[in-house]
Amino acid sequence: MSRTAGRPAVILPRMPSFSDFDTRGYRTVDVATGYGRWVSTYEDTVEDVMDLALLAELTVPTWSGARRTADLGCGTGRTGAWLRQRGVTGTLDGVDLTPQMLERARARGAHDRLQEGDVRATGLESGAYDLVISSLIDEHLPDLRPYYREARRLAAPGAHCVVVAFHPHFIMASGMPTHFTDASGEDIAIETHVHLLSDHVAAGLGAGWRLVEMREGIVDERWLARKPKWATFRNHPVSAALVWAREDG
């Protein structure tokens, strides 16, 4: 195996296409268009058990120890508000592609700074953040490697990167893209990509991160109390949280 800068080269497998699994056939829009139209009902749709409950189970990092945090794909500020509740008192900067979502985040007031931008090229300061966090954005990225490289660029020595992902198994088993129902009642899909957990591992390692913790959330009784129609997916994994530490040297 070839080596670059002392690290084994990481070869990503061919990623499966969502079209191989799609059972819904919804009309699909790009990310900015979709979230701009979804914003008014977004927080009524996304369940805390999918991402915030997983974050609460992690043993690392120590949330209250974060002095500067970059919240990439910050959306309406849900994750930022959760971090504040968990004792994050340091600087919290958010980046999101969708102006309408940023408006909601500004109104929420959890972040110190919010800016419109791409999570793969944020324009934030290099080496400045001891926590980089993203929740439920990975399925919108055609390639994970630019995200993990950008997170590594932002990371200070000793930093952690926390990623909550839409579990590939659930996307494949359900044939369900990220989607919303618009004002007319039409179900509309937002561009969705399937990333195996091994794709995350390969991309993270390739960017110079070290995996220190991973947890998976399943469709359990908490889910079925909210979504009883999902009973056929009982005990199927629906989301995953990966915690990375900056690999130095």
N, C-alpha and C positions, 0 to 999 in steps of 0.2 A: 504494500500500500504506500502511495506517495505521501510525503509530509510537507507541510507548509508552516514555516515559522515554529518548527518543533512540535507541531500538533498533527495527528493523523488526519488525512483528508477525509471529509464526511461526504458520502454520496447519497443523495436523496433518491428514494424509489419513485417510480412513476406514480403520481397522485391520481386516485380515481376521480372521475368527473361526477358531479352531482346528477347530471343528466342520466347516468347509469341507474340511478335509484329513484328518480322523481316519480311519485305516484299522484301528485296533485295537478300538475300542468298549469299552474297559475301563471298569469302574465308577470314578467319579471322586469324590474326597474333597477337602475344603478343605486349605489349606496346613498349618495347625497339626496337624490330624489326620494328614495324610499323613506329614509328617516325624517326628511323634511315633512313628508305627508303623514307619517306615523306619530309625530311628536305629541299630538294632543291626547292620544290614548296609550302611549308607550308604557307608562308606569302602571296602567291598569292591566297590562297584558303580561309583562315580564315578571315572573315570580321570584321573590327574594330567595327561595329555597334553591334556585338554579345557580346563583352565584354568591350572594352574600352569606348564605348558610355554609357554603364550602369555605369561604374565606375565614369564617369564625372557627372552623375546625383546625386550621393550620397551626402548627407549633412554631413556625418561623415565617416571617421575621417578627420582631417585637415592634408592633405598630407604633406604640408611643415613642419609640426611639428614633423615628424617622424625622430628620431635620429638614430635608428638602425632598418632596415627592413629585414625580411626574405621572399624571393620570392621563394615559394615552387612550383616546377614544372615550373621553369622559362623558359624552352624551348629556343627559339631563342633570348630571351631578349626583346620581345615586351612590356611586362608589365613593365619591368625595365626601358626601354626607356621612356614610358609614365609617370612613376613616376618621373623621372628626369625632364621631361617637366612640371610637376605639382609642381615643387619646392622642391622635396625631395633632400636634399643636404647631408644628413647623410650617414652612412655606409649602403650599400645595398649588401646583400649576397644572392646568388642564388644557388638552388639545383635542379638537374634534373637527371632523370634515364638514359638519352640517350646521349652518348658522342658526337654524330654528332650535336645535338641541342646545346650542350654546346659550341662547336666550333664556331657556329654562334653567340652565346651570347658573347663570348670573343671578336670576331671581332667587335661587336657593341659597346662594351666598357662602358655600363651603370653600370655594377656591379663592386664592389670592390673585391669581392671574388666569385668564382664559383667552385662548387664541384659536382662530380657525386654521387648520392645517392637516397634513397627512401624517399618520403615525409612523410612516416609513421615512419621513424627512421633516422633522418637527420644527427645525430652526431654534430649538432650545439650546442652552449652553452645554457644551461638552464637559463630561466629567464632574457634573455639578450635583447629581441626585443620588441619595443613598437608598431611595426606593423608586422603582419604576413599576407601574401597575396598569393592567388592562383587563377588561371584563367583557366577554361575549362580542369580540370583534374579529377573532381569527378566521371565522368562516367567510368573511368578506374579503380576505386577502388571497389573491391567486397564488402567492408564494410567501411563505413565512420568513424566509431568510432576510429580506430587507428589514422587517420589523425587529427581529432579534439583533441585527447589526446596529440599528438605530438605538435600541434600548441599551446596548453595550456602550455605544458612544456617549450616551447621557450619564452612564453609571460612574459614580465616584468609587475609589478603592473601598472594598468591603460591602458594596451595594448589593441589594437583592432586586430581582425582577419577579413579579407575581403575575401569572397569566391564568385567567379563568376562560376555558374554552367550551364551546358547544361540542359535546362528545361525538366523534365520528360514527360510533356505533348507532347512536340514536338517529342521526341524519340518514344513515343507510337503512336501518330497520324500519323507520317510519316513512321514509321517502318524503319527509317534510322539510322544506326550506325555511329559513327565517322569513316570516311573512306577517302581514297585518291586514285588517279589514278597513277599507276606506269609507268615507261618508256615504257612498252610494251602496255599500254592502258588498262590494267586490273584494275578494281575497287577492292580495297582490304580494308576490314574492320579491324579496331583495336579493340581489346577486349573491349566491351561496356557493362555497367551495368546500370540498371534503378534505380534511387534513388528518391523517392517522396520527395517533399519539407518537409513533416513531418519527413522523415528520417533524413534530415539535422538538423531540429529543435531538434529532440530527441537526436541525437549524440552530437550536440553542447551543449545542456543543460546538458547532462550526463557527459561531460568533464569539466564542470564548467564555461561555457561561458553564457553570457546574450545577447539575440538578441536585437539590438537597431535600426536596419533599414533593410528593404528588398524591393527590386524593381524587376520588371519583364519586360523584353524586348519582344516586339511583332514583328511579321512580318508586317512591315509598308511600307510606300512608299520608304523609304531609302533602305530597303531590296529588294523590287521589282524592283527598278532601277538597282540593281546589279544581281538579280536572278529572272527574270520575270516568269520563270517556277514555282515559288513558289506561284503564285497567288491563288492557291487553299487553301493555308495556311494563307491567309491574316487575320490579327488580332489574329492569334494563338500565344501564348507565346513560345518563342524560347530559352530564357536564363533567368537567375535570379541572382541577387546579394544579398548576405546576409552579414550584418555587425554585428560582435559580439564584446562585451566588456568583458574583463576578470572579472569574478565574484569572489570577494574576501570576506572571512569571512563566 
